Amino acid sequence: MNKSQIGPIQIGIILLTIATALIHLALGIPALLWMFILNGLGYLGLLAAFLLPQFTRYHSLVRWALIGFAAVTIAGWIAFGARSPIGYLDKVIEITLITLLFLDMRKAA
């Protein structure tokens, strides 16, 4: 993504992705919960691919991967997750992230 293409939707995507990544890392690292750690790192890796100019030609694919990653994370939480305030907050973040990614997709088309 070129810096000239970063607008409010992309800033929202960046901030929400960082937020959910940090939540997963903060929950996973102290207790060595590898699924949380890998989830947080996965979000950061996909965010890097979303932002780095080397991946511009794959931007649509990266966007879909980030949507899928967030959706699978939500499904995993529904199936196995603890019903805690931080869990609910993170699901709101991830649902909002998916929404912004779809809006970004529409804008790019």
MDAnalysis code that builds the backbone (N, CA, C; Angstrom):
import MDAnalysis as mda
import numpy as np

u = mda.Universe.empty(327, n_residues=109, atom_resindex=np.repeat(np.arange(109), 3), trajectory=True)
u.add_TopologyAttr("name", ["N", "CA", "C"] * 109)
u.add_TopologyAttr("resid", np.arange(1, 110))
u.add_TopologyAttr("resname", ["MET", "ASN", "LYS", "SER", "GLN", "ILE", "GLY", "PRO", "ILE", "GLN", "ILE", "GLY", "ILE", "ILE", "LEU", "LEU", "THR", "ILE", "ALA", "THR", "ALA", "LEU", "ILE", "HIS", "LEU", "ALA", "LEU", "GLY", "ILE", "PRO", "ALA", "LEU", "LEU", "TRP", "MET", "PHE", "ILE", "LEU", "ASN", "GLY", "LEU", "GLY", "TYR", "LEU", "GLY", "LEU", "LEU", "ALA", "ALA", "PHE", "LEU", "LEU", "PRO", "GLN", "PHE", "THR", "ARG", "TYR", "HIS", "SER", "LEU", "VAL", "ARG", "TRP", "ALA", "LEU", "ILE", "GLY", "PHE", "ALA", "ALA", "VAL", "THR", "ILE", "ALA", "GLY", "TRP", "ILE", "ALA", "PHE", "GLY", "ALA", "ARG", "SER", "PRO", "ILE", "GLY", "TYR", "LEU", "ASP", "LYS", "VAL", "ILE", "GLU", "ILE", "THR", "LEU", "ILE", "THR", "LEU", "LEU", "PHE", "LEU", "ASP", "MET", "ARG", "LYS", "ALA", "ALA"])
u.atoms.positions = np.array([
    [0.847, -1.171, 0.000],
    [0.000, 0.000, 0.000],
    [0.893, 1.234, 0.000],
    [0.629, 2.134, -0.914],
    [1.363, 3.390, -0.946],
    [0.878, 4.292, 0.170],
    [1.780, 5.127, 0.683],
    [1.390, 6.034, 1.755],
    [0.269, 6.966, 1.310],
    [0.210, 7.275, 0.024],
    [-0.841, 8.156, -0.466],
    [-2.211, 7.493, -0.391],
    [-2.258, 6.171, -0.247],
    [-3.521, 5.453, -0.184],
    [-4.028, 5.283, 1.256],
    [-3.280, 5.720, 2.233],
    [-3.701, 5.534, 3.617],
    [-4.684, 6.633, 3.992],
    [-5.911, 6.209, 4.261],
    [-6.969, 7.118, 4.674],
    [-7.575, 6.625, 5.974],
    [-8.732, 7.154, 6.333],
    [-9.363, 6.780, 7.604],
    [-9.660, 5.285, 7.728],
    [-10.096, 4.652, 6.652],
    [-10.402, 3.225, 6.712],
    [-9.131, 2.428, 6.974],
    [-8.065, 2.751, 6.267],
    [-6.815, 2.031, 6.448],
    [-6.216, 2.280, 7.837],
    [-6.344, 3.500, 8.340],
    [-5.866, 3.787, 9.700],
    [-6.649, 2.950, 10.708],
    [-7.953, 2.832, 10.506],
    [-8.769, 1.980, 11.372],
    [-8.321, 0.533, 11.311],
    [-8.050, 0.039, 10.106],
    [-7.575, -1.345, 9.938],
    [-6.262, -1.540, 10.694],
    [-5.349, -0.604, 10.547],
    [-4.054, -0.693, 11.221],
    [-4.239, -0.717, 12.738],
    [-5.004, 0.232, 13.266],
    [-5.170, 0.329, 14.718],
    [-5.899, -0.881, 15.297],
    [-6.942, -1.339, 14.617],
    [-7.685, -2.493, 15.123],
    [-6.853, -3.772, 15.054],
    [-6.073, -3.928, 13.998],
    [-5.220, -5.110, 13.886],
    [-4.159, -5.106, 14.977],
    [-3.555, -3.969, 15.218],
    [-2.570, -3.872, 16.295],
    [-3.229, -4.144, 17.642],
    [-4.426, -3.612, 17.848],
    [-5.127, -3.813, 19.121],
    [-5.391, -5.289, 19.380],
    [-5.947, -5.998, 18.400],
    [-6.247, -7.412, 18.628],
    [-4.969, -8.236, 18.754],
    [-3.935, -7.877, 17.995],
    [-2.653, -8.577, 18.130],
    [-2.088, -8.401, 19.535],
    [-2.113, -7.170, 20.045],
    [-1.582, -6.918, 21.384],
    [-2.402, -7.617, 22.471],
    [-3.704, -7.669, 22.296],
    [-4.537, -8.387, 23.271],
    [-4.143, -9.859, 23.307],
    [-4.013, -10.468, 22.140],
    [-3.649, -11.883, 22.107],
    [-2.247, -12.120, 22.669],
    [-1.317, -11.257, 22.331],
    [0.039, -11.415, 22.856],
    [0.079, -11.186, 24.367],
    [-0.651, -10.194, 24.852],
    [-0.669, -9.907, 26.292],
    [-1.283, -11.060, 27.079],
    [-2.264, -11.725, 26.508],
    [-2.860, -12.880, 27.180],
    [-1.987, -14.128, 27.042],
    [-1.306, -14.253, 25.925],
    [-0.561, -15.479, 25.649],
    [0.834, -15.545, 26.216],
    [1.575, -14.452, 26.168],
    [2.988, -14.493, 26.558],
    [3.184, -14.835, 28.034],
    [2.484, -14.182, 28.976],
    [2.753, -14.500, 30.392],
    [2.492, -15.963, 30.761],
    [1.495, -16.569, 30.144],
    [1.125, -17.945, 30.490],
    [1.650, -18.960, 29.466],
    [2.424, -18.505, 28.491],
    [2.911, -19.335, 27.392],
    [1.779, -20.096, 26.707],
    [0.725, -19.379, 26.399],
    [-0.397, -19.938, 25.647],
    [-0.097, -19.743, 24.164],
    [0.415, -20.786, 23.531],
    [0.947, -20.664, 22.182],
    [-0.097, -20.282, 21.151],
    [-1.328, -20.708, 21.324],
    [-2.359, -20.325, 20.355],
    [-2.579, -18.809, 20.369],
    [-2.536, -18.206, 21.545],
    [-2.688, -16.755, 21.641],
    [-1.467, -16.053, 21.054],
    [-0.293, -16.552, 21.372],
    [0.939, -15.946, 20.865],
    [0.976, -16.017, 19.338],
    [0.699, -17.200, 18.796],
    [0.715, -17.361, 17.337],
    [-0.376, -16.528, 16.670],
    [-1.528, -16.406, 17.331],
    [-2.595, -15.580, 16.791],
    [-2.150, -14.124, 16.710],
    [-1.557, -13.620, 17.780],
    [-1.066, -12.240, 17.783],
    [-0.011, -12.011, 16.713],
    [0.916, -12.954, 16.589],
    [1.956, -12.835, 15.563],
    [1.359, -12.939, 14.156],
    [0.337, -13.767, 14.000],
    [-0.336, -13.875, 12.709],
    [-0.972, -12.560, 12.287],
    [-1.636, -11.905, 13.239],
    [-2.217, -10.595, 12.932],
    [-1.130, -9.602, 12.516],
    [-0.010, -9.583, 13.243],
    [1.064, -8.639, 12.913],
    [1.682, -8.951, 11.555],
    [1.836, -10.236, 11.237],
    [2.378, -10.625, 9.931],
    [1.458, -10.218, 8.792],
    [0.165, -10.442, 8.972],
    [-0.787, -10.046, 7.936],
    [-0.867, -8.525, 7.800],
    [-0.741, -7.818, 8.914],
    [-0.726, -6.357, 8.843],
    [0.496, -5.876, 8.067],
    [1.642, -6.505, 8.310],
    [2.847, -6.134, 7.559],
    [2.640, -6.360, 6.070],
    [2.045, -7.493, 5.714],
    [1.779, -7.766, 4.297],
    [0.778, -6.768, 3.725],
    [-0.170, -6.314, 4.545],
    [-1.160, -5.327, 4.108],
    [-0.495, -3.978, 3.817],
    [0.552, -3.653, 4.568],
    [1.164, -2.323, 4.467],
    [2.391, -2.246, 3.565],
    [3.155, -3.311, 3.481],
    [4.427, -3.244, 2.756],
    [4.230, -3.151, 1.244],
    [4.968, -2.261, 0.594],
    [4.801, -2.085, -0.854],
    [5.171, -3.330, -1.660],
    [5.999, -4.214, -1.101],
    [6.367, -5.442, -1.817],
    [5.156, -6.335, -2.067],
    [4.103, -6.155, -1.278],
    [2.924, -7.000, -1.393],
    [1.749, -6.294, -2.073],
    [2.000, -5.147, -2.690],
    [0.925, -4.354, -3.301],
    [0.118, -5.187, -4.291],
    [0.782, -5.981, -5.093],
    [0.049, -6.754, -6.100],
    [-0.787, -7.868, -5.495],
    [-0.529, -8.199, -4.228],
    [-1.292, -9.234, -3.521],
    [-2.255, -8.628, -2.493],
    [-2.469, -7.321, -2.579],
    [-3.242, -6.620, -1.553],
    [-4.637, -7.217, -1.378],
    [-5.301, -7.563, -2.459],
    [-6.632, -8.150, -2.358],
    [-6.581, -9.496, -1.633],
    [-5.605, -10.312, -1.956],
    [-5.437, -11.611, -1.305],
    [-5.111, -11.444, 0.180],
    [-4.257, -10.496, 0.502],
    [-3.902, -10.238, 1.902],
    [-5.136, -9.766, 2.670],
    [-5.922, -8.925, 2.046],
    [-7.154, -8.443, 2.687],
    [-8.072, -9.618, 3.002],
    [-8.255, -10.528, 2.036],
    [-9.087, -11.714, 2.263],
    [-8.489, -12.609, 3.350],
    [-7.171, -12.739, 3.364],
    [-6.519, -13.550, 4.398],
    [-6.771, -12.957, 5.784],
    [-6.706, -11.649, 5.894],
    [-6.955, -10.985, 7.179],
    [-8.415, -11.145, 7.603],
    [-9.336, -11.057, 6.659],
    [-10.752, -11.296, 6.957],
    [-10.938, -12.733, 7.455],
    [-10.364, -13.686, 6.743],
    [-10.478, -15.089, 7.133],
    [-9.843, -15.369, 8.480],
    [-8.689, -14.772, 8.724],
    [-7.981, -14.970, 9.989],
    [-8.826, -14.461, 11.155],
    [-9.402, -13.276, 10.992],
    [-10.258, -12.714, 12.047],
    [-11.512, -13.569, 12.234],
    [-12.094, -14.045, 11.141],
    [-13.305, -14.869, 11.229],
    [-13.019, -16.195, 11.935],
    [-11.898, -16.823, 11.623],
    [-11.527, -18.077, 12.287],
    [-11.240, -17.830, 13.772],
    [-10.628, -16.706, 14.078],
    [-10.378, -16.356, 15.477],
    [-11.695, -16.204, 16.232],
    [-12.662, -15.545, 15.617],
    [-13.980, -15.388, 16.245],
    [-14.643, -16.754, 16.435],
    [-14.591, -17.587, 15.412],
    [-15.193, -18.926, 15.503],
    [-14.523, -19.750, 16.608],
    [-13.210, -19.656, 16.710],
    [-12.499, -20.370, 17.781],
    [-12.913, -19.897, 19.161],
    [-13.110, -18.599, 19.287],
    [-13.552, -18.051, 20.577],
    [-14.971, -18.516, 20.893],
    [-15.841, -18.539, 19.903],
    [-17.211, -19.004, 20.121],
    [-17.196, -20.462, 20.593],
    [-16.338, -21.273, 19.970],
    [-16.292, -22.699, 20.294],
    [-15.569, -22.991, 21.611],
    [-14.482, -22.269, 21.894],
    [-13.620, -22.652, 23.012],
    [-13.285, -21.536, 23.989],
    [-13.593, -20.289, 23.662],
    [-13.088, -19.146, 24.411],
    [-13.783, -18.895, 25.736],
    [-13.039, -18.258, 26.605],
    [-13.583, -17.838, 27.894],
    [-14.450, -16.602, 27.681],
    [-15.552, -16.554, 28.355],
    [-16.461, -15.417, 28.234],
    [-16.055, -14.357, 29.250],
    [-15.060, -13.593, 28.873],
    [-14.540, -12.538, 29.736],
    [-14.733, -11.193, 29.054],
    [-14.690, -10.102, 29.815],
    [-14.830, -8.779, 29.183],
    [-13.803, -8.541, 28.080],
    [-12.556, -8.962, 28.289],
    [-11.532, -8.749, 27.257],
    [-11.840, -9.583, 26.010],
    [-12.432, -10.755, 26.200],
    [-12.826, -11.583, 25.060],
    [-13.908, -10.915, 24.239],
    [-14.923, -10.388, 24.919],
    [-15.995, -9.689, 24.201],
    [-15.466, -8.434, 23.508],
    [-14.617, -7.681, 24.192],
    [-14.021, -6.491, 23.584],
    [-13.240, -6.857, 22.328],
    [-12.465, -7.925, 22.419],
    [-11.664, -8.331, 21.266],
    [-12.547, -8.767, 20.103],
    [-13.668, -9.406, 20.378],
    [-14.563, -9.806, 19.286],
    [-15.185, -8.582, 18.618],
    [-15.496, -7.559, 19.397],
    [-15.995, -6.304, 18.806],
    [-14.918, -5.702, 17.903],
    [-13.679, -5.729, 18.369],
    [-12.556, -5.221, 17.567],
    [-12.453, -6.012, 16.262],
    [-12.517, -7.334, 16.357],
    [-12.353, -8.169, 15.161],
    [-13.524, -8.025, 14.187],
    [-14.727, -7.910, 14.698],
    [-15.880, -7.699, 13.814],
    [-15.774, -6.345, 13.116],
    [-15.343, -5.334, 13.850],
    [-15.148, -4.010, 13.252],
    [-14.027, -4.055, 12.220],
    [-12.970, -4.795, 12.514],
    [-11.865, -4.963, 11.568],
    [-12.360, -5.599, 10.266],
    [-13.143, -6.651, 10.370],
    [-13.698, -7.301, 9.174],
    [-14.546, -6.316, 8.378],
    [-15.357, -5.547, 9.077],
    [-16.207, -4.548, 8.409],
    [-15.359, -3.534, 7.652],
    [-14.312, -3.023, 8.295],
    [-13.441, -2.046, 7.623],
    [-12.710, -2.663, 6.440],
    [-12.321, -3.926, 6.554],
    [-11.654, -4.598, 5.433],
    [-12.605, -4.730, 4.236],
    [-13.883, -5.028, 4.494],
    [-14.863, -5.078, 3.402],
    [-15.077, -3.686, 2.794],
    [-15.126, -2.665, 3.646],
    [-15.250, -1.300, 3.114],
    [-14.043, -0.916, 2.283],
    [-12.858, -1.316, 2.731],
    [-11.625, -1.034, 1.989],
    [-11.662, -1.753, 0.637],
    [-12.208, -2.954, 0.633],
    [-12.303, -3.729, -0.600],
    [-13.236, -3.025, -1.591],
    [-14.358, -2.552, -1.110],
    [-15.305, -1.834, -1.970],
    [-14.675, -0.565, -2.525],
    [-13.923, 0.135, -1.681],
    [-13.279, 1.370, -2.112],
    [-12.222, 1.099, -3.190],
    [-11.531, -0.030, -3.059],
    [-10.460, -0.367, -4.005],
    [-11.018, -0.823, -5.351],
    [-12.258, -1.290, -5.367],
    [-12.835, -1.824, -6.614],
    [-13.242, -0.737, -7.577],
])
